[in-house]
Amino acid sequence: MSKPLISLIWAEDRNGLIGQNGGLPWHLPEDMAWFRQQTMGKAVLMGRKTFDSIGKPLPGRFNMVQSRGKPELPDDCHLIHCIDEALAVASDHEELVIMGGSEIYRLWLPLAERLYVTHLEHNFTGDAYFPATDRSRWKLLSRQDHQAATGYCYRFCIYNPR
Ligand SMILES: NC(=O)c1ccc[n+]([C@@H]2O[C@H](COP(=O)([O-])OP(=O)(O)OC[C@H]3O[C@@H](n4cnc5c(N)ncnc54)[C@H](OP(=O)(O)O)[C@@H]3O)[C@@H](O)[C@H]2O)c1
């Protein structure tokens, strides 16, 4: 069995905030486009709560939803209970992209081999954070700087392990 590359993708504000009331704290269509571009054709795995907030599988991707229970899922979503099961189910894929939220990032972060991070240079309010991690473990591979129509700056970064 081959093992996919494990990556994490997320967007965070200056304080590592990623969520508010089960959704995102911001509206940034450019980040949605970036997310789509980075995940298209790949296997994606999300927590059951993030799946509930999206409400449907992501088109053009192999969708996996992690839960401890047996939530009702559409036929084209694969229910996953643990990391080993996820790796077996995604073994035909080159890359498995972990797409949140907080609990699922915390679980998968020790296995991460690539990070796709959108840094928003702004302080939003919310209740879900990316887990604390030693960022010096990662080296910047690429960076694109942009400015949102609403004024704040953001950047798309890709990191590999040092
Ligand atoms: N900014 C971003 O890039 C980004 C990306 C994704 C999500 N988010 C935000 O993050 C927030 C949601 O994060 P969250 O932490 O509340 O929820 P989550 O990580 O999306 O989902 C949590 C659920 O995952 C399942 N789970 C967690 N640990 C597990 C384990 N060890 N084994 C099996 N299943 C496990 C459980 O499902 P069951 O309860 O069914 O057992 C748990 O309730 C939302 O606000 C969302 O919008 C932000």
The ligand as a Gaussian input file, in Angstrom:
#p B3LYP/6-31G(d) Opt

LIG

0 1
 N      -10.056000      28.920000       8.379000
 C       -9.982000      27.695000       7.873000
 O       -9.142000      27.424000       7.004000
 C      -10.926000      26.618000       8.344000
 C      -10.919000      25.361000       7.737000
 C      -11.796000      24.380000       8.219000
 C      -12.668000      24.671000       9.258000
 N      -12.625000      25.893000       9.819000
 C      -13.521000      26.229000      10.941000
 O      -13.219000      25.381000      12.058000
 C      -14.406000      25.266000      12.851000
 C      -14.713000      23.799000      13.074000
 O      -13.656000      23.194000      13.809000
 P      -13.974000      22.157000      15.002000
 O      -12.690000      21.827000      15.675000
 O      -15.103000      22.703000      15.811000
 O      -14.576000      20.887000      14.247000
 P      -13.954000      19.852000      13.155000
 O      -12.497000      19.619000      13.428000
 O      -14.360000      20.282000      11.787000
 O      -14.800000      18.544000      13.483000
 C      -14.781000      18.001000      14.774000
 C      -15.371000      16.605000      14.688000
 O      -14.434000      15.721000      14.072000
 C      -14.561000      14.443000      14.629000
 N      -13.309000      14.088000      15.289000
 C      -12.454000      14.887000      15.985000
 N      -11.421000      14.188000      16.469000
 C      -11.607000      12.905000      16.065000
 C      -10.873000      11.697000      16.243000
 N       -9.737000      11.653000      16.974000
 N      -11.355000      10.565000      15.681000
 C      -12.502000      10.582000      14.969000
 N      -13.244000      11.692000      14.764000
 C      -12.803000      12.837000      15.307000
 C      -15.710000      14.500000      15.650000
 O      -16.904000      14.220000      14.921000
 P      -18.207000      13.541000      15.658000
 O      -18.690000      14.583000      16.618000
 O      -19.140000      13.258000      14.533000
 O      -17.686000      12.301000      16.342000
 C      -15.673000      15.977000      16.046000
 O      -16.886000      16.454000      16.592000
 C      -15.525000      25.957000      12.070000
 O      -15.687000      27.276000      12.553000
 C      -14.980000      25.981000      10.653000
 O      -15.529000      27.011000       9.854000
 C      -11.794000      26.876000       9.381000

